[in-house]
Amino acid sequence: MVRPPSGGDPAGRGFGTRLKTADKRSLSSQQWLNRQLNDPFVKAAHAKGYRSRAAFKLTEMDDRFHLLKRGARVIDLGCAPGGWLQIAVERGAGAVAGVDLLPVDPVPGAEILKADFTEPWVGARLVGLIGGEPDLVLSDMAPNTSGHRQTDHLRIIVLIEAAADFAVSTLRPGGAFVTKAFQGGETAAVLRLLRGAFAEVRQVKPKASRADSSEVYLVATQLKR
């Protein structure tokens, strides 16, 4: 990821930035870089020391649904680069653990496991790292894309369903679950699963989620047992 420019205030306001050189870059690369350089959430993340703009997605959802209670046990699936871990610790979670296939720089106050979440042993290890049943399971996981639409679609479904199954089987009664999903058939199927397990399930598009992205977040609260 391109390092965002310095400048601007903590709310992400500031002057736009132009890409100084386009030598040897494709048009799509130039467009992506320009969007990153001028994205107010990227600038705000840099100003606040967050590792990604995604931190603001979680803060908005927490402000609305009060997910991160002080002293809570939190598990973050697909935690790289660590922005959601930072927010969980910052907002008073008592025990925080994350897992990702990618290496993640240490986050003070959080335990980080480098592993494939779908491996059978990983779930129990995460629960052990936080000392018991989680109050909140977060998932911002996305699969590596192959370029083949149907294959990538199936990979997305598998990850979302795996995260949902883990949350339902692991959360304490009354716990909450947040997962990234994508508009389409897989979202409807997961919504049915979650509505059977949680008292309330909402579909949310945070402001920090780009308007041209199909991603949405499913926020499920009050796990029923």
TAJO-V549894 format. One record per pair of residues at least 24 apart in sequence whose C-alpha atoms are under 8 Angstrom apart, sorted by the first residue. I is the first residue (numbers start at 1). GAP is how many residues later the second one is. D is the distance in Angstrom with one decimal. If there is no record, write none. Layout:
i: <I I>
gap: <GAP GAP>
d: <D D>
//
This chain:
i: <2 2 4 4 4 4 4 5 5 5 6 6 6 7 7 8 8 8 9 9 10 10 10 10 10 11 11 12 12 12 12 12 12 12 13 13 13 14 41 50 50 51 51 51 52 52 52 53 53 54 54 54 54 55 55 55 55 56 57 57 57 57 58 58 59 60 60 61 67 67 68 68 68 69 70 71 72 72 72 73 73 73 73 73 73 74 74 74 74 74 74 75 75 75 75 75 75 75 76 76 76 76 77 77 77 77 77 77 77 78 78 78 78 78 79 79 79 79 80 81 82 85 95 95 96 97 97 97 98 99 118 123 133 133 133 134 134 134 134 135 135 135 135 135 136 136 136 136 136 137 137 137 137 137 138 138 138 139 139 139 139 140 140 141 141 156 157 160 161 164 164 168 168 171 172 173 173 173 173 174 174 174 174 175 175 175 176 176 176 176 176 177 177 177 177 178 178 178 178 179 179 179 180 180 180 180 181 181 181 181 182 182 182 182 183 183 183 191 194 195 197 197 197 198 198 198 199 199>
gap: <31 34 32 33 38 39 42 32 38 41 37 40 41 36 40 35 36 39 35 38 33 34 35 37 38 29 33 28 29 30 31 32 33 35 27 30 31 26 167 33 36 30 31 32 29 30 31 30 155 29 30 154 155 28 29 31 32 152 149 150 151 152 26 29 28 146 147 145 69 109 24 25 68 24 24 24 62 63 64 57 59 60 61 62 63 56 60 61 62 63 64 51 52 55 59 61 62 63 61 62 63 64 40 60 61 62 63 64 86 39 61 62 63 64 25 60 61 62 24 24 25 25 35 36 34 29 32 33 28 27 44 43 37 38 39 36 37 38 41 36 37 39 40 41 35 39 40 41 42 30 34 39 40 41 39 40 41 24 39 40 41 39 40 38 39 25 29 30 29 26 30 29 55 52 51 49 50 51 52 47 48 49 50 46 47 48 43 44 45 46 47 41 42 43 44 39 40 41 42 38 39 40 35 36 37 38 34 35 36 37 32 33 34 35 31 32 33 27 26 25 26 27 28 24 25 26 24 25>
d: <7.3 7.5 7.0 6.0 6.3 6.2 6.4 6.6 6.8 7.7 7.3 7.1 7.3 7.6 7.5 6.9 7.7 7.5 7.1 6.9 7.9 5.2 7.9 5.3 6.2 7.8 5.4 4.6 5.9 7.5 5.1 3.9 7.7 7.5 6.2 7.7 7.6 7.9 6.5 5.7 7.1 6.3 6.3 5.0 7.1 7.8 5.6 7.8 7.0 6.6 7.3 6.9 7.7 5.0 5.4 7.8 6.6 6.0 5.5 7.1 5.5 6.8 6.7 7.5 7.1 6.6 7.9 7.2 7.1 7.0 7.3 6.4 7.5 6.4 6.6 7.1 7.5 5.8 7.5 6.1 7.8 7.3 4.7 5.2 6.6 7.4 5.5 6.1 4.9 5.9 7.6 7.1 7.9 7.9 6.7 6.5 4.9 6.1 6.0 4.7 5.8 7.8 7.1 7.6 6.0 4.6 6.5 6.4 7.6 7.8 6.1 5.6 4.5 7.6 7.8 7.7 7.0 7.6 5.7 7.5 7.1 6.8 5.1 7.7 6.1 6.3 6.5 6.4 7.5 7.9 7.3 7.4 6.1 5.5 5.4 6.9 5.1 6.1 7.3 6.0 5.9 7.7 4.7 6.4 6.9 5.7 4.9 5.7 7.9 6.0 7.4 6.5 4.9 6.4 5.9 4.9 6.0 6.7 6.1 4.5 6.2 6.0 5.2 7.9 6.9 8.0 5.9 7.6 6.7 7.7 7.4 6.9 7.3 7.5 7.5 7.1 5.3 6.0 6.0 7.0 4.0 4.5 6.4 6.3 5.3 5.2 7.5 5.6 4.3 5.9 6.4 7.9 6.0 5.1 6.4 6.7 5.6 4.6 6.3 5.5 5.4 6.9 6.7 5.9 4.5 6.5 5.7 5.3 5.7 6.8 5.4 4.4 5.5 7.9 5.6 6.4 6.7 7.8 6.8 7.9 6.0 5.6 7.8 5.4 4.3 5.4 6.4 6.6>
//
